[in-house]
Amino acid sequence: QVQLVESGGGLAQAGGSLRLSCAASGRTFSSYAMGWFRQAPGKVREFVARISRSGARTYYADSVLGRFTISRDNAKNTVYLQMNSLEPEDTAVYYCAADSGGLMVVTSDSEYEYWGQGTQVTVSS
């Protein structure tokens, strides 16, 4: 069982930055690949980024590649999402999720077993 709690959301101006954190409970955090997803009003939840169990490999959606960086600290049971060059289109509720599977390119939310409650990110133009 893994419990996830996101933080760090808020209001930013276009071109600005935010860093999201996701703290995990339990002793098996390093056994899970971690992902970030987002859901804008009226839209389906979409994949943003994924990081392997060790943190050595990452994968990004095309829409955030080069602007967002996912990282993790297994000693702190925490995964991060550094968001730079924010755009109004990045406005959404952001969720972190845990996946016990070993594949790297996993973009479907149905593959992730545990989810946080989400944190709102609003980018003004």
NUZA-875097 format. One record per residue (C-alpha): residue number from 1; residue in three letters; chain; x, y, z. Coordinates in steps of 0.05 Angstrom, whole numbers, padded with zeros to 5 digits, always signed. Example, Ala and Ser with C-alpha at 12.3 -4.5 7.8 and 13.67 -1.06 7.14 Angstrom:
2
@num->1, residu->Ala, chaine->A, east->+00246, north->-00090, up->+00156
@num->2, residu->Ser, chaine->A, east->+00273, north->-00021, up->+00143
//
This chain:
125
@num->1, residu->Gln, chaine->A, east->+00000, north->+00000, up->+00000
@num->2, residu->Val, chaine->A, east->+00026, north->+00069, up->-00019
@num->3, residu->Gln, chaine->A, east->-00005, north->+00135, up->+00000
@num->4, residu->Leu, chaine->A, east->+00013, north->+00196, up->-00041
@num->5, residu->Val, chaine->A, east->+00006, north->+00269, up->-00022
@num->6, residu->Glu, chaine->A, east->+00020, north->+00325, up->-00072
@num->7, residu->Ser, chaine->A, east->+00040, north->+00396, up->-00055
@num->8, residu->Gly, chaine->A, east->+00070, north->+00457, up->-00087
@num->9, residu->Gly, chaine->A, east->+00013, north->+00477, up->-00133
@num->10, residu->Gly, chaine->A, east->-00011, north->+00549, up->-00139
@num->11, residu->Leu, chaine->A, east->-00015, north->+00608, up->-00184
@num->12, residu->Ala, chaine->A, east->+00041, north->+00627, up->-00232
@num->13, residu->Gln, chaine->A, east->+00048, north->+00676, up->-00289
@num->14, residu->Ala, chaine->A, east->+00063, north->+00652, up->-00359
@num->15, residu->Gly, chaine->A, east->+00137, north->+00641, up->-00366
@num->16, residu->Gly, chaine->A, east->+00144, north->+00627, up->-00292
@num->17, residu->Ser, chaine->A, east->+00162, north->+00565, up->-00253
@num->18, residu->Leu, chaine->A, east->+00132, north->+00519, up->-00200
@num->19, residu->Arg, chaine->A, east->+00158, north->+00456, up->-00167
@num->20, residu->Leu, chaine->A, east->+00110, north->+00402, up->-00147
@num->21, residu->Ser, chaine->A, east->+00126, north->+00350, up->-00095
@num->22, residu->Cys, chaine->A, east->+00094, north->+00283, up->-00081
@num->23, residu->Ala, chaine->A, east->+00109, north->+00251, up->-00014
@num->24, residu->Ala, chaine->A, east->+00098, north->+00176, up->-00009
@num->25, residu->Ser, chaine->A, east->+00085, north->+00135, up->+00053
@num->26, residu->Gly, chaine->A, east->+00110, north->+00065, up->+00064
@num->27, residu->Arg, chaine->A, east->+00178, north->+00032, up->+00058
@num->28, residu->Thr, chaine->A, east->+00172, north->+00008, up->-00014
@num->29, residu->Phe, chaine->A, east->+00174, north->+00074, up->-00051
@num->30, residu->Ser, chaine->A, east->+00236, north->+00053, up->-00091
@num->31, residu->Ser, chaine->A, east->+00196, north->-00007, up->-00117
@num->32, residu->Tyr, chaine->A, east->+00151, north->+00038, up->-00157
@num->33, residu->Ala, chaine->A, east->+00160, north->+00077, up->-00220
@num->34, residu->Met, chaine->A, east->+00126, north->+00144, up->-00211
@num->35, residu->Gly, chaine->A, east->+00086, north->+00187, up->-00258
@num->36, residu->Trp, chaine->A, east->+00055, north->+00255, up->-00261
@num->37, residu->Phe, chaine->A, east->-00012, north->+00266, up->-00296
@num->38, residu->Arg, chaine->A, east->-00056, north->+00327, up->-00303
@num->39, residu->Gln, chaine->A, east->-00129, north->+00342, up->-00316
@num->40, residu->Ala, chaine->A, east->-00155, north->+00408, up->-00342
@num->41, residu->Pro, chaine->A, east->-00228, north->+00428, up->-00335
@num->42, residu->Gly, chaine->A, east->-00271, north->+00390, up->-00384
@num->43, residu->Lys, chaine->A, east->-00214, north->+00348, up->-00409
@num->44, residu->Val, chaine->A, east->-00190, north->+00277, up->-00397
@num->45, residu->Arg, chaine->A, east->-00132, north->+00264, up->-00351
@num->46, residu->Glu, chaine->A, east->-00067, north->+00263, up->-00390
@num->47, residu->Phe, chaine->A, east->+00003, north->+00236, up->-00379
@num->48, residu->Val, chaine->A, east->+00058, north->+00287, up->-00364
@num->49, residu->Ala, chaine->A, east->+00121, north->+00250, up->-00342
@num->50, residu->Arg, chaine->A, east->+00147, north->+00185, up->-00314
@num->51, residu->Ile, chaine->A, east->+00210, north->+00165, up->-00276
@num->52, residu->Ser, chaine->A, east->+00239, north->+00096, up->-00265
@num->53, residu->Arg, chaine->A, east->+00247, north->+00064, up->-00196
@num->54, residu->Ser, chaine->A, east->+00320, north->+00085, up->-00190
@num->55, residu->Gly, chaine->A, east->+00310, north->+00153, up->-00223
@num->56, residu->Ala, chaine->A, east->+00358, north->+00137, up->-00278
@num->57, residu->Arg, chaine->A, east->+00307, north->+00140, up->-00334
@num->58, residu->Thr, chaine->A, east->+00253, north->+00190, up->-00350
@num->59, residu->Tyr, chaine->A, east->+00199, north->+00199, up->-00403
@num->60, residu->Tyr, chaine->A, east->+00158, north->+00260, up->-00420
@num->61, residu->Ala, chaine->A, east->+00097, north->+00279, up->-00459
@num->62, residu->Asp, chaine->A, east->+00115, north->+00320, up->-00521
@num->63, residu->Ser, chaine->A, east->+00076, north->+00379, up->-00493
@num->64, residu->Val, chaine->A, east->+00123, north->+00388, up->-00434
@num->65, residu->Leu, chaine->A, east->+00189, north->+00361, up->-00462
@num->66, residu->Gly, chaine->A, east->+00244, north->+00411, up->-00450
@num->67, residu->Arg, chaine->A, east->+00203, north->+00451, up->-00399
@num->68, residu->Phe, chaine->A, east->+00187, north->+00402, up->-00344
@num->69, residu->Thr, chaine->A, east->+00235, north->+00357, up->-00305
@num->70, residu->Ile, chaine->A, east->+00215, north->+00297, up->-00263
@num->71, residu->Ser, chaine->A, east->+00262, north->+00273, up->-00209
@num->72, residu->Arg, chaine->A, east->+00259, north->+00232, up->-00145
@num->73, residu->Asp, chaine->A, east->+00294, north->+00224, up->-00079
@num->74, residu->Asn, chaine->A, east->+00284, north->+00153, up->-00054
@num->75, residu->Ala, chaine->A, east->+00315, north->+00169, up->+00013
@num->76, residu->Lys, chaine->A, east->+00260, north->+00221, up->+00023
@num->77, residu->Asn, chaine->A, east->+00204, north->+00180, up->-00010
@num->78, residu->Thr, chaine->A, east->+00190, north->+00239, up->-00054
@num->79, residu->Val, chaine->A, east->+00181, north->+00252, up->-00128
@num->80, residu->Tyr, chaine->A, east->+00185, north->+00322, up->-00158
@num->81, residu->Leu, chaine->A, east->+00161, north->+00358, up->-00220
@num->82, residu->Gln, chaine->A, east->+00199, north->+00421, up->-00237
@num->83, residu->Met, chaine->A, east->+00157, north->+00462, up->-00285
@num->84, residu->Asn, chaine->A, east->+00191, north->+00519, up->-00322
@num->85, residu->Ser, chaine->A, east->+00167, north->+00565, up->-00378
@num->86, residu->Leu, chaine->A, east->+00096, north->+00554, up->-00356
@num->87, residu->Glu, chaine->A, east->+00040, north->+00567, up->-00406
@num->88, residu->Pro, chaine->A, east->-00034, north->+00580, up->-00393
@num->89, residu->Glu, chaine->A, east->-00047, north->+00512, up->-00425
@num->90, residu->Asp, chaine->A, east->-00011, north->+00480, up->-00366
@num->91, residu->Thr, chaine->A, east->-00068, north->+00499, up->-00321
@num->92, residu->Ala, chaine->A, east->-00096, north->+00435, up->-00290
@num->93, residu->Val, chaine->A, east->-00100, north->+00392, up->-00229
@num->94, residu->Tyr, chaine->A, east->-00035, north->+00353, up->-00225
@num->95, residu->Tyr, chaine->A, east->-00033, north->+00283, up->-00197
@num->96, residu->Cys, chaine->A, east->+00024, north->+00237, up->-00179
@num->97, residu->Ala, chaine->A, east->+00016, north->+00163, up->-00186
@num->98, residu->Ala, chaine->A, east->+00055, north->+00099, up->-00171
@num->99, residu->Asp, chaine->A, east->+00064, north->+00039, up->-00216
@num->100, residu->Ser, chaine->A, east->+00096, north->-00027, up->-00195
@num->101, residu->Gly, chaine->A, east->+00109, north->-00047, up->-00267
@num->102, residu->Gly, chaine->A, east->+00178, north->-00044, up->-00299
@num->103, residu->Leu, chaine->A, east->+00164, north->-00016, up->-00367
@num->104, residu->Met, chaine->A, east->+00188, north->+00054, up->-00382
@num->105, residu->Val, chaine->A, east->+00138, north->+00083, up->-00431
@num->106, residu->Val, chaine->A, east->+00072, north->+00076, up->-00392
@num->107, residu->Thr, chaine->A, east->+00025, north->+00134, up->-00407
@num->108, residu->Ser, chaine->A, east->-00042, north->+00103, up->-00392
@num->109, residu->Asp, chaine->A, east->-00070, north->+00122, up->-00324
@num->110, residu->Ser, chaine->A, east->-00102, north->+00053, up->-00317
@num->111, residu->Glu, chaine->A, east->-00033, north->+00023, up->-00308
@num->112, residu->Tyr, chaine->A, east->-00019, north->+00062, up->-00245
@num->113, residu->Glu, chaine->A, east->-00042, north->+00031, up->-00180
@num->114, residu->Tyr, chaine->A, east->-00039, north->+00088, up->-00130
@num->115, residu->Trp, chaine->A, east->-00058, north->+00161, up->-00137
@num->116, residu->Gly, chaine->A, east->-00052, north->+00225, up->-00097
@num->117, residu->Gln, chaine->A, east->-00109, north->+00273, up->-00087
@num->118, residu->Gly, chaine->A, east->-00082, north->+00325, up->-00135
@num->119, residu->Thr, chaine->A, east->-00056, north->+00396, up->-00131
@num->120, residu->Gln, chaine->A, east->-00082, north->+00455, up->-00172
@num->121, residu->Val, chaine->A, east->-00036, north->+00493, up->-00218
@num->122, residu->Thr, chaine->A, east->-00062, north->+00556, up->-00250
@num->123, residu->Val, chaine->A, east->-00021, north->+00595, up->-00301
@num->124, residu->Ser, chaine->A, east->-00043, north->+00665, up->-00318
@num->125, residu->Ser, chaine->A, east->-00027, north->+00699, up->-00384
//
